[in-house]
Amino acid sequence: MKTVHHRTCVYCIGYHIVFCTKYRRKVLQKEIDSSLKEIITVTAVDKGFEIGAIETGLDHVHVFISAAPHVPVSDLVKWIKGISARKLFMIFPGLKKQTGEHLWNPSYYVGTVGDMSADVVRRYIESQKEKV
């Protein structure tokens, strides 16, 4: 992850996002898997965030994303899940028969990652107290 300089801010924020298929259906195989990764990569370019890594299991997806702090993580997830589901259903019409109306489970996990650990930040903030 790299530090990014914008006009109004400098940031180094990463999000580890995990989401699953509806009912944990094991549909993310070969062609669907490669199409999904391509769709997510194109979505990142279109929406202005960076993909650090993407990996899938048969029923879940891990994505490592870096995005500006003014972009809500809920929007990132909405873009990835919504656009990928719509496009995968168009490319693979039989997929809808396997999953029903929805490809993705509505919930997701997100963890934040920066260039410092929580302990380092705590120690730094505590060290900033003015000495009298």
N, C-alpha and C positions, 0 to 999 in steps of 0.2 A: 504494500500500500504506500502511496506517495502523498506528500503534502501538496494540496492544490491551492493555488492563489486565484481568487476571484476579485472582482472590483471592490466588493464591500467586506470580504471575509477571507480568512485562510483556514483550511480545515484538513483534517486527516481522519475521516470517519468511515468505518466499514460496518456493514450489516451482514450477519449470517442469517439467512432466511431459509426456513424449511417449511414445506407444505406437502400435503398428501392428496392422492386421488380420492374421489368420493368412495366411501365404503372400503377404502384401501384396495381397490381393484388393481390387479397387477397387469396394467395395460401399457406401461412405458417400455416397450420392447423395440429393438433394432431401429426400424425406419421412423417410428414415432419418437423414440429417444433422440435420434439425430436431428429430426425436424424441430423438436421442442427446443433443443440447444440453439439451433440457428435462429428460431423465432425470438427467443429471449435475447440473444446477442443483437439482433436487428432492432428490437424494441429498446434496448439500452441506448443504442446510437440515436434513434429517433427521439427519445425522451430526455437524453442528456445525462445519463448516469453511466458508470463504468462497471463492467463485470470483471471480477478477479478470478472467479472459478465457478463452474457449474458441474454438478454431478448428480446422477439420478440412480435410484433403485427402481425396482419394477413398479413400486407404488408410492414413491415420494421423490422430492427434488430438494437438493441443497444448492443455494446460490450465495456467492459472496459478492456483495455490491458496495461500491463507494458512490455516495451522492452528496450533493451540497446540503448544508444544514437546514436550508429553507424548504427542502422537499420532504414532506411527511413520509415516513416509512410506510404508512398505510396506502399512500398513493403508489409507491413503488410496487407493493404487493398486488394492488388492484390492477395496475398496468400489466404486470407479468402474468398473473393468473387469467385476467379477462381476455387479453389479446391472444395469449397462447391457446386458451380453450377454443375461442372462436376460430382461429386459423387451423388448429388441429382438426376440429370438426369438419371444416371445409376440405382439407386435404385428405382426411381419412373418414369418409361418411359412415363406415361400419363402426367407428369408435363410439358413436352416440348409442348404438344398440348395446354395447358392452357396459357403458357407464350410466346411461340414462341422460337426462337433460343437462346434468352438470358434470364436468370433468373433475373439478377440484373440490375438496372439502372446504367449507367456508373459513375454517380456522387456520392459523399459521403460527410458527415460532419465529421470533427475531431476537438476536443477541447483537450487542454493539461491540465493536473492536476499534481501538485506537492505537496510537503508537506508544502508549504508556499504560501500565497496569493500574488498577484502582489503588493499590497500595502506594505506588510512586506518586500519584496525584494527591492522595491524602497527606503523605509526608511533605510534599512541596507546599500545599496550602497551609499546613500547620507551621511550616518554617517561615511563612510570610508575616507572622505576627510581629509587629514592631516591638523592638526591645526598648524599654524605658529605663 
